[in-house]
Amino acid sequence: MAFFSLMFLPFRVLNIFFGFTFTDVEDFTPLLTLFGGVVCATLISRFPQNKVSKQLVLSMILLSFWPILPNIGLYFMARELQSVHGSWPQVMVDDPKNWFGHVSPRFDSLFHLVNYLEAFSGAWMVVFLALFFAAKSQFSTNQRRLFIGLTVFSLFVFFLDPGNLYAWWMD
């Protein structure tokens, strides 16, 4: 289930254009992240430097965790449901959409946060790939291995789906 969901995760960024109303400031945030990342990648490729900055390396390390970004919000959402309901949410039993509005305002906020985190995850994937290939020659071999290793680790954690969180969300 997680593998099938991951194939469509990059297309979740399209929810920016179809799912949001663009009436709130929060609706523009994933779109601005995507735009800003692509602009940064373009500038890096146009004006290469001989030494890579620490900020770029730290940004790439942070962007390497794009696959598990929604799982962080799902974990907090499941913990909130567990504190109110008394048990960890089960797939095909505790549909998160059925609990919306019945648990707590915090659960409702986390429910919306997960939608935004999925949109950010798709935007972060595009920005990660754009920055990686734009500044590939500036990174050392060990830095490139670190970025790829962290991304593979994040994908591995996503595929493991600890606690069946993503399967519960897609229920």
DOFI-385964 format. One record per residue (C-alpha): residue in three letters; x, y, z; residue number from 1. Coordinates in Angstrom, 1 decimal. Example, Ala and Ser with C-alpha at 12.3 -4.5 7.8 and 13.67 -1.06 7.14 Angstrom:
   residuo        X        Y        Z   num
       ALA     12.3     -4.5      7.8     1
       SER     13.7     -1.1      7.1     2
//
This chain:
   residuo        X        Y        Z   num
       MET      0.0      0.0      0.0     1
       ALA      2.8      2.4      0.9     2
       PHE      4.6      1.7     -2.4     3
       PHE      1.5      2.4     -4.4     4
       SER      1.0      5.6     -2.4     5
       LEU      4.6      6.7     -2.9     6
       MET      4.3      6.5     -6.7     7
       PHE      1.6      9.2     -6.6     8
       LEU      3.2     11.3     -3.9     9
       PRO      4.9     13.7     -6.3    10
       PHE      1.6     14.3     -8.0    11
       ARG      0.2     15.3     -4.6    12
       VAL      1.8     18.7     -5.2    13
       LEU     -0.8     19.2     -7.9    14
       ASN     -3.3     19.5     -5.1    15
       ILE     -1.9     23.0     -4.8    16
       PHE     -3.5     23.9     -8.0    17
       PHE     -6.8     21.9     -7.7    18
       GLY     -7.5     21.3     -4.0    19
       PHE     -6.8     24.6     -2.4    20
       THR     -8.9     27.7     -2.7    21
       PHE     -6.1     30.3     -2.6    22
       THR     -8.1     32.3     -0.1    23
       ASP     -5.8     31.7      2.8    24
       VAL     -2.1     32.5      3.2    25
       GLU     -1.4     28.8      4.0    26
       ASP     -2.6     27.8      0.5    27
       PHE      0.3     29.6     -1.1    28
       THR      3.1     28.1      1.1    29
       PRO      3.8     24.8     -0.8    30
       LEU      3.6     26.7     -4.1    31
       LEU      6.1     29.3     -2.9    32
       THR      8.3     26.5     -1.6    33
       LEU      8.3     24.9     -5.0    34
       PHE      8.9     28.1     -6.9    35
       GLY     11.7     29.3     -4.5    36
       GLY     13.5     25.9     -4.7    37
       VAL     13.4     25.9     -8.5    38
       VAL     14.6     29.5     -8.6    39
       CYS     17.5     28.6     -6.2    40
       ALA     18.4     25.6     -8.4    41
       THR     18.5     27.8    -11.4    42
       LEU     20.7     30.4     -9.8    43
       ILE     23.1     27.7     -8.5    44
       SER     23.4     26.2    -11.9    45
       ARG     23.9     29.6    -13.6    46
       PHE     26.5     30.9    -11.1    47
       PRO     28.5     28.0     -9.9    48
       GLN     30.8     28.4     -6.9    49
       ASN     34.0     26.6     -6.2    50
       LYS     32.9     25.9     -2.6    51
       VAL     29.5     24.8     -1.5    52
       SER     27.9     26.7      1.4    53
       LYS     27.0     25.2      4.7    54
       GLN     23.4     26.5      4.3    55
       LEU     23.0     24.6      1.0    56
       VAL     24.3     21.4      2.6    57
       LEU     22.0     21.8      5.6    58
       SER     19.1     22.5      3.3    59
       MET     19.9     19.4      1.3    60
       ILE     20.0     17.3      4.4    61
       LEU     16.6     18.6      5.5    62
       LEU     15.1     18.1      2.0    63
       SER     16.4     14.5      2.0    64
       PHE     13.6     13.6      4.5    65
       TRP     10.8     14.5      2.0    66
       PRO      9.4     10.9      1.9    67
       ILE      8.6     10.8      5.7    68
       LEU      7.3     14.3      6.0    69
       PRO      3.6     13.3      6.0    70
       ASN      4.3     10.5      8.5    71
       ILE      5.4     13.0     11.1    72
       GLY      2.0     14.6     11.1    73
       LEU      0.3     11.2     10.9    74
       TYR      2.2     10.1     14.0    75
       PHE      1.0     13.1     16.1    76
       MET     -2.5     12.6     14.7    77
       ALA     -2.5      8.9     15.8    78
       ARG     -1.1      9.9     19.2    79
       GLU     -3.9     12.4     19.7    80
       LEU     -6.5      9.8     18.7    81
       GLN     -4.9      7.2     21.0    82
       SER     -5.0      9.6     23.9    83
       VAL     -8.8     10.2     23.4    84
       HIS     -9.9      6.8     22.0    85
       GLY     -7.6      4.7     24.2    86
       SER     -6.0      2.5     21.5    87
       TRP     -3.7      3.0     18.5    88
       PRO     -5.7      3.5     15.3    89
       GLN     -6.4      0.4     13.3    90
       VAL     -6.5      0.2      9.5    91
       MET    -10.1     -0.4      8.1    92
       VAL    -11.5      0.2     11.6    93
       ASP    -10.6      3.8     12.6    94
       ASP    -10.9      5.8      9.4    95
       PRO     -9.4      9.2     10.2    96
       LYS    -12.1     11.0      8.2    97
       ASN    -14.8      9.4     10.5    98
       TRP    -13.0     10.9     13.5    99
       PHE    -12.8     14.4     12.1   100
       GLY    -14.8     16.8     14.3   101
       HIS    -15.4     14.2     17.0   102
       VAL    -12.1     13.9     18.8   103
       SER    -10.6     17.3     19.6   104
       PRO     -9.8     20.6     17.9   105
       ARG     -6.1     19.5     18.0   106
       PHE     -6.9     16.3     16.0   107
       ASP     -8.8     18.5     13.4   108
       SER     -5.8     20.8     13.1   109
       LEU     -3.4     17.8     12.7   110
       PHE     -5.8     16.4     10.1   111
       HIS     -5.4     19.5      8.0   112
       LEU     -1.7     19.6      8.7   113
       VAL     -1.2     16.2      7.1   114
       ASN     -2.8     17.5      3.9   115
       TYR     -0.3     20.3      3.8   116
       LEU      2.6     18.0      4.7   117
       GLU      1.7     15.8      1.7   118
       ALA      1.8     18.9     -0.5   119
       PHE      5.1     20.0      1.0   120
       SER      6.5     16.5      0.5   121
       GLY      5.8     16.7     -3.3   122
       ALA      7.3     20.2     -3.4   123
       TRP     10.3     19.2     -1.4   124
       MET     11.0     16.2     -3.7   125
       VAL     11.1     18.5     -6.7   126
       VAL     13.3     21.0     -4.9   127
       PHE     15.6     18.3     -3.7   128
       LEU     16.1     16.8     -7.1   129
       ALA     16.5     20.3     -8.7   130
       LEU     19.1     21.4     -6.2   131
       PHE     20.9     18.1     -6.2   132
       PHE     21.4     18.1    -10.0   133
       ALA     22.0     21.8    -10.2   134
       ALA     24.8     21.8     -7.6   135
       LYS     26.0     18.2     -8.2   136
       SER     29.5     19.3     -9.2   137
       GLN     29.9     21.5     -6.1   138
       PHE     29.1     18.7     -3.6   139
       SER     31.9     16.3     -2.6   140
       THR     31.4     12.6     -3.2   141
       ASN     30.7     12.1      0.6   142
       GLN     28.1     14.8      0.6   143
       ARG     26.3     13.3     -2.4   144
       ARG     26.4      9.9     -0.7   145
       LEU     25.0     11.4      2.4   146
       PHE     22.1     13.0      0.6   147
       ILE     21.3      9.8     -1.3   148
       GLY     21.7      7.7      1.8   149
       LEU     19.3      9.9      3.8   150
       THR     16.8      9.8      1.0   151
       VAL     17.0      6.0      0.7   152
       PHE     16.7      5.7      4.5   153
       SER     13.6      7.9      4.4   154
       LEU     12.1      5.9      1.6   155
       PHE     12.8      2.7      3.6   156
       VAL     11.1      4.1      6.6   157
       PHE      8.2      5.2      4.5   158
       PHE      7.9      1.7      2.9   159
       LEU      8.0      0.1      6.3   160
       ASP      5.1      2.3      7.4   161
       PRO      5.7      2.0     11.2   162
       GLY      2.4      1.8     13.0   163
       ASN      0.5      1.4      9.6   164
       LEU      0.1      5.2      9.7   165
       TYR      0.0      5.8      5.9   166
       ALA     -2.2      2.8      5.3   167
       TRP     -4.5      4.2      8.0   168
       TRP     -4.5      7.6      6.4   169
       MET     -5.3      6.2      2.9   170
       ASP     -8.1      4.1      4.4   171
//
